[in-house]
Amino acid sequence: MSLPHAEPDTQRPSAPARRESVYPPRRAWLIGACLWPGFLAAGLATMLFFSGIDPETLRVQTLPDWDISRTAGYSIGFLMFWAVASFSSALSVLLARAPRNETDKRPT
């Protein structure tokens, strides 16, 4: 007596080959893993920094020849904080990644 589940199924057509996809997309995920925490940290740093320092006063004391508005000072400060925080996140992602092909390095 043969069991139906023990025999190969020859009546069904074979399933189409699935294309292996990596989710989430590797590069987009890494960029997001660097920029999003950097954005959040820059928002917090901007709020803390500019709660005590006026960008107009800072401009007058450091670069009096520049003619920029207060809003431009906030924007420049936020972008600078974002660049530093994103670089920090990128460095953390780079250092936290596992080495590639560790099994290939074993002596034979």
N, C-alpha and C positions, 0 to 999 in steps of 0.2 A: 504494500500500500504506500503510495507516495503522497506526501503532503503538498498542498498547492503552494504554500509559501516557500518551500524548499527548492522548487524547480525554477529555472530561469524564465523570466517573462519574455516570451518571443512575440506576443501579440501586440504589444504596445511599441510604437516607434520610439527610437531613442530620443531623449531630450536634447534640444539644441545646446551646443556648448555655450556655457555662460562665460561672458567676458569678465575676467577678474578686475574688479575696480577697488581701489583703495578709498575708503571713506574714513574720515574726511580727506579731501584732496590735500596731499602732502604740503605743497608750497603755500597754498591759500591758508591752510591751517597754521603753518608756522608764522606767516605774516600776521594773521589775526592774533595768534598767541603772543606776539610781540607788541603790536600796535594797540590792542584793546586795553590791556593793563596799563600801558604807558599813557593812554588817553585818560583813564580814570585817575591815575596818579597825578597827571598834569593838571587835571581839574581841581583836585584837592590842593595841590601845591600852589596853584594860582589863587585859590580862595584864601589860603593861609598867608601867602606872601603879600597879596594886595589888600588884605584887611588891615595891614599896618603901614603899608607904604603906598603913597600916591604916585602913579606913573608920571604925572606932570612934574612933581617935585623931583623925582628921580632924574628925569630928563634935564631939568634946569641945572641940577648939581653935577651931572656927569657929562652930558653932551649938549651944551646950550646952543650950538649951531644947528642942531637938527630941529626941523619944524614938523613935529608929528602931534597928532591929537591924543587925547587920553585913551580913546578906544583903540587906537593903533598901538599904544603902549601896552594895554592889556593883551592885545592879540599877539604882539611880539613876545611878551613874557610867557603866554600860554604855549606858543609854538616852541620856544626854547625849553620850557619844562617838559613838553611832550617829546622833544628830541632826546633829551637826557634820559627820561624814564623809559622810552622805547629802546634806547641803546642798552640800558640796564636789563630790560626784559629779554632782548635778543641775546645778550651774553649769558643770561640764566638758561635760556632754552638751548643754546649751543653747548653749555657745560653739562646740562642734564641729559642730553641725548646719549643713548647707548652706542658704543662703538660698532661700526659696520663689520659684518662678516667675521665675527670673533671666532667662529668654528674653523675658518680657513687658516687661521694663524697657528693652529696646533701642529706640532712636529709630527711627521709621518714615520 
